[in-house]
Amino acid sequence: MAAPGSVRAIDLFCGAGGLACGLQRSGVDVIAGIDVDPDCQFPFSTNNSADFYLRDIRTISGDELKKMWGRGDSLKVLAGCAPCQPFSKLRQAGKKSKDEKWNLLREFGRLVDETRPDFVTMENVPGLASTDVFSNFVSELIANGYHVDHRVVHLPDYGLPQHRKRLVLLASRTGEIQVPRGTHSAADYVTVKDAIGSIEPIVHGQQSRSDPMHRTQALSEKNLHRIRSSNPGGTWREWPEELQLACHKKDTGKYYASVYGRMEWDSPSPTITTQFYNYGTGRFGHPEQDRAISLREGSVLQGFPPEYQFVPAGERITIDRIGRLIGNAVPPILGTVIGKSIMRAL
């Protein structure tokens, strides 16, 4: 295995630093992150001790990335986890070619071509795998001399306490490389209880005195009745009729049985989205306490360390802003899996 620091990574679309956090754990030295969202600067730089550049990658040249990497014999990694909205099932029904974000993968490919890093990695929603833009990206990597492996992975198989499927790609110019198989089976998945069962109880609309990130949205009186009528893993069909919404009674309502639901202690959580703090947008009710999960609980289920900082000490925490950072993040455990694969390939 290469010594720590001998592999240097630049993280495009770095977000709050989830991928960087995991790469650092594996021994990859993340030196820089690039994103268009200024809210990402503090969590990325503070937790990962790396430089942050508030830039659109469409304005960045390969020469600029080479300067960030610096001279020397360190091997270079370029990571590009582009925003997934253009590739989601809901968005594919629209006019994909007119969505500017659709071209971000092409911009990533341009930077790979201009810099020829030793390793390339990306992750995104599984739906990306069936698109022409992804096929072209893979073909260009192969034409440039890369060994490529990509696969859709289920993250509980790697120890994440959350049901989340992602497309992962690894490419290497140094030799063969593989997306590794999982380390867990359904019998020993990390559960919601394993992850957040020891976090102190709080009441909806309040926060912990010891951790400002452990805060939740307030529930309306009716939603408080709804969550008290909900069983872990159950659905709104178990509620008294007067608590059910009009949309539940329509034919389309049967497809959204998990909304306003509670998580289960003994299984991984549902996918953590940017709206996980909102009781009505999914199965985001706490298994026991009458509230939605807190920001801290959502970040832990996403795989961030319990001490991960998202805002400076004393700064006001805005739930929707931090929820967006957490929901959009790459789970750090995936960064660790990717980093270990790179280190093994050496």
N, C-alpha and C positions, 0 to 999 in steps of 0.2 A: 504494500500500500504506500502511496505517495505521502510524503510528510505534509502536515497541515501548512497551508500557505503556498504550496506548490501548484495549486489549482485555483485560479482566480475567476470569479463570475461577475457578469453584469446582468442585472435583472430588469428587463423591459417590462412595462406595465406592472410595476412592483407592488402597487397597492400598499396595504398597511404592513407588508413585510412577512407574510406567512411563508412564502417559498424561501425567502432569504433566511428566515429563522431555522427552517429545516435543513437547508444546505449548510449553514454554519455548523449545525450539530454533527453533520457527517464529515466535517473536516475541509469543506470547500470554503475558500475565503471570498465572501461576497464584498466587493469593493464599491459597488455603485448600484443605485436603483433609479429608474426613470418612470415618471408618471405625469399625467396632466392634472391630477387632482391634488391641490395644495394641502388638503386634509391628511394626505398620506405622509407628508414629510416628517412630522414628529414621530409617529410610531415606527416608521421604517428606520430612520436614522438612530433614534434613541435606543431601540431594542437590539439593533443589529450592528451598531458602530460602523455604519457605511454612509457614503456620500449620497445625497438625494438631489436629483436634477428635475426641476419642474419644466418638462419639455414634452412636446408632441414628437413621437418618433419619426413622423414624416418630415420633420425639420432637421433631423440628425444625420450626419454622414458617418460612413465607416471609419474615416480618419479620426473623428472625434472619439469613437469608441476605442480605437487603438491607443489613443493618448490616455484614456481612462485606465486601460489595462496596464500601460507602461511597458517599458522594455525589460528584457530579461527572459529567462528560460521557463517561466511559469506557464503551465498549460491554461488555455482560455476556454471559458464556458459562456455561451450566450443563451439566456433563458427568455422566452417570450410567451407569457400566458396572456394572450390578448383578451379583451372583454368578450364575454360569451354571449351577450344579448343577440348579436346578429345570427348566431347559429342555433338559438333555442327553437323548440318546436313551434312556439307561438309566433315567432318572427319569420320563420321560413315560409309562412303562408303569404307574406307580403312581398314587396319588390326588393329583393335582396341586393340587386345591382346598384340601387340608389342609396343604400345605407353606407355612409362613409366608413363605419367601423368594419364593414365587410372587407375592406381593402387592407386592414391592419396586418393580416397574415402575409399579404404580399409585401408590405413594407418590412416585416420581419425577415422575409426571404431575401429582400434586397440587402439588408444589413448583414445577413449571413454571407451573401455573395461577395460583399465588399470587404469583409473582415476575415473570412475563413477560419472561424474559431475551431479549436480542437473538438469541442463538444457543443451540441445544440440540444435544448430540451424545451418542450412546451406541454401544456395541459389545457384542456377545454372540455366543453360539454360533449357527450358521445355523438350527438347529431352532426358535429363537424366532420366526422370520419366519412360520411357519405357525400360530401360536397366536392365539386371540381377544384375549388380553391385549395383544399387540403391535398387532394391527389396531385395537383401541380406542385405544391410545396414539397411533398415527399419525392417526386420525380426530380426536382431541381437539386435536392440534397444528394440523391444517388448520383446524379450527373456530375456533381462537384466532389465525388470521391468519398462520401459518407456511407458508413454502415448504419442502417436505420431499422429500428424496431418500434412498433406502436401497438397499443392495445387499450381496450376499455377495461378499467379496473373498478372493483367495488371496494371502497376504502375501509369498511369494517374488517376486510380480509388482512389489512395491514395494521390494525389496532386503533383505528379512529372510532370513537363512540357515536357514529352518525352514519346513517344510510345515505351514501353519496357515490354516484358513479361518475367517473371522469375518463376522458381520452388522454392518454399519456404517450408522448413520443420522446425517444432518445436517439441521438445520432452521434456517431464518433468517427473521426478521421484516423484514430490510432489503432483501430481494430474492431472486432465484433463487440457489440454491447446489447444488453437485453433489459427490457422492463421486467423486473423481478416478480416472481409469483408471491402470493400473499403468505403471511406467517400465522394467520389465525383461521379457524374454522367457525362455523355457526355455533358450535358448542362452547367456544371460549371467546366469543366477541366481547369487547369492552362495552359495558352497558352505561345507560344514563346514570344509574346509581353509582357505578364505579367512578364516573367522572364528576358528578355534581352532588352526590348524596351527602357529602359532609359539609357543603356550603351552608352557612347559617340561614335560618328561616327569616323571611321578611314579609311584610304585608304589601298587597298591591298598592302601587302609587308611592311607595316609600323606598328608602335606600339604606344600606348598611353604613354604620358609623365608621367602620374600619376600612371599607372599600367602596369609594364612590361609584365604581363601575357596577357594583351589585345593587342595581336599581331597576324598578319595573314601572310600566305605565299603570295609571289608575284605571280601574274597570267601572263601567256604568253599573247602576243598580241591577239592570236587567242582565248584563253579562256576568255579574257576580252570581246571580241565580243560575245562569246557564252553566258556569263552571262547577258550581256546587251540585248540579244535576248530572255532571259528566263523570264517567268512569275512565281510568287509565286504559287507553287503547280502544275506547268505545267511540260512539258517534252521536250526533245530534238527534238521531232517531230515537234515542233513549229518553229524550227530554219530554216533559209535559207539552201538550200541543200549544199552549199559550206562549211557550218560550221559543218555538220554532219560527224561523223567518219565512217570509213569503217565497223567497227564492228556493228554499228547501223543498217546497211543495210542488215545484215545477218539475217537468221530466228531466231537465238538465241538472237539477239539484242532486240527483243520485250519484253524480260523478264527483261530488265534493263532500263526501261523507266525513273526511278528516278535519275539515275546518271547525274551529271552536272545540277542538279535541284536546285531551290530556296525553302527554307522553307516558310511556310505560317504564318503570324502573328497570326491568330485567331484559331490556333489549336496547340496541343503539337508537338514537333519536332519529326523527325524520331529517331530511336535508335542511340544513340551516340556510335560510334565504335572507335577503336584505330586510325582510319584514318579520323576522322571527320574534321580535319583542311585542308583536301585535297579536293578541289572543285570537282574533277572528280571521287571521290569514293562513292558518294551517293548524297542524297538531302541535301547538306551541304552549299549551297549558302545562304547568308544573304537575308532576304525578300526584302530589299530595297537597301542596299549598294552593290556595284559591287565588291564583294569579298566573300571568304569563311568565315564562322564564326571564331572568334578568339579562342585562348586557354581559355581565361577567360569566353567567352560566352559558350563554350563547357562544362566547369566545372560547370557553373551555371545551365545549362540545365540538367547536370547530378545530380544536387541537392546539390552541395557543396556551402557553404556560399561564398559570393563575396570576402571576405577577406582571404579565405583559401590560405595558402602558400605551394607552391610545391618545391621551391628552396630557399636557403638562400639569403637575400638581397645582391644585387650586383653581384651574380653569373650569368653567361651566361645562358640564357634560350634556350634550344634546342627544337625546335617545335616537332620533332618526338618522342623524349624521354618523354616529358611532355604529349603529346597527348596519348601515350601508357598508362601512369599512369591513366589518366582521363578515357579513354575508357574502361580500365579493371576494374575500381573501382566499388564497390557496391554502388548504390545511397544511400546517408545518410538517406533519408526518409524511405528507407526500413529497415535500422538499427533502426530507431525510432519506426516503426511499430512493429518490432520484440521485441524490448526492452519493449515497453508498454504491449505487450502480456505477457511477462515474469513477469512484475511487477503486472499485474492484476491476474495472476495465483497464486500469493502469498496471 
